[in-house]
Amino acid sequence: MYARRIMGVETEFGVTAFRDGSPVLSPEEVARYLFRPVVSAHRSSNIFLDNASRLYLDVGAHPEYATAECDSITQLLNSDKAGELIFDRLSRQAEAALAADGIGGEVYLFKNNVDSRGNSYGAHENYLISRELALKPFSLQLLPHMITRQLICGAGLIKKGRFLISQRADQVWEGVSSSTTRTRPIINTRDEPHGDSRRFRRMHVIVGDSSMAEPTFALKIGSTLLIIEMLEAGVDMPRFELDNPIEHIRPIAADPTGQTPLRLKDGGTVTALEVQAQLLDAARSWLTRRPDEGTSNEEMARVVDLWGRAVEAVETQDFSSVDREIDWVIKRKLLDQFRQRLGCGWDHPKLAHIDLAYHDIRRSRGLFYLLQSKGLVERWTTDDAIEAAATDAPTTTRAALRGAFLAAARATGASTNVDWVHLKVNHPEPRTVELTDPFAAGGEAGAQVDALIDYMRASARNVVSDTSGRMYGDG
């Protein structure tokens, strides 16, 4: 269970529209324009797309994209970045609709975690783990990494006149809990496996920052994957029994030196950087005997290399080796250049604008993507791979079956309903296939889906379909 693993990420976006420097509508109204083509085509703002991902409007007018099930870091990165392309295209349609309605303005989508009024929205990670594991004790062993990994993969934020390395650190209030909004834990334990509950659990991580830089995303996911693998495999690795993990997460965010002391239950202390350094050493050892499945050992070696350089950069405070790869370092370097030019402190309003503009997902306008276009940040994947992921489902997980079903539904105009586990044809007689194994991309599950598609096509030839849920159903 510890070699190949199903993963997914859910990303909420901030949304607004401006004309001549002023907002033209409320975020709720802009979101309705954004989803107008979706609702028009599917009679719902909650759908599954051709690439087997989920697109929906979340509470608080936050557009959200949940990747399809993936089993490698690069596959997951491609799917995540494809969500940006999909939403950017919707934003351009929204701009055309605003112009047609005489309102005008440019639509902005921000892949960050905090808006100008302090409201937060998430970037959640999901990792499939074995049902045999007791989730809460397992999660508690992960907490030292979860509160300190912001040192290596935070997105950075200006807040109250100072620079913080993480956007989400200030928004979580509990270590492990079944709640998602009331207390906002680092790890959510709600039992919702989206698969066979006798075999699987889904570990839902809420604490992470949204990543713009591809290497930052790979390090965020990859370092966490390695630690999950080591815990499941029972290998010898450092254990840090923290007295109160959540009390340290905000001080760590405010200390880019990594020297924040963390209280241990035995009365001793360890620094945030020491936690990362010791976990890194364990990951290096694990990589020498890790099964080469799922995310390849070659790719994991890239993760460990970047992890090592990030830890060394924090230790030495010389960030030149990672200032093209780690979001908070890239952003701070950019902001420092403007601070020197303006001769100002962190509270200058121009810096707040730059901070936000870094997360604009439009490739021709967002500051991060302008840096990328000039070769000032490193890549992990390619534009072609991201473009392909916007239309094609991953081929190595059950997402491939969902994608094939959705393509057939679109071609036949059949009435269907889809969720993470179920594929249903509604007419003439309802038929459903359950995909309880997220790893199944073929075999018996594939034969069942093929039979369902054949039934859909035969029905389309013989009857006039009810198009109330045409193409994708209600998600």
Order of alpha helices (4+ residues) and beta strands (2+ residues): beta-beta-beta-alpha-alpha-beta-beta-beta-alpha-beta-beta-alpha-alpha-beta-beta-beta-beta-beta-alpha-alpha-beta-beta-alpha-alpha-alpha-alpha-alpha-alpha-alpha-beta-beta-beta-alpha
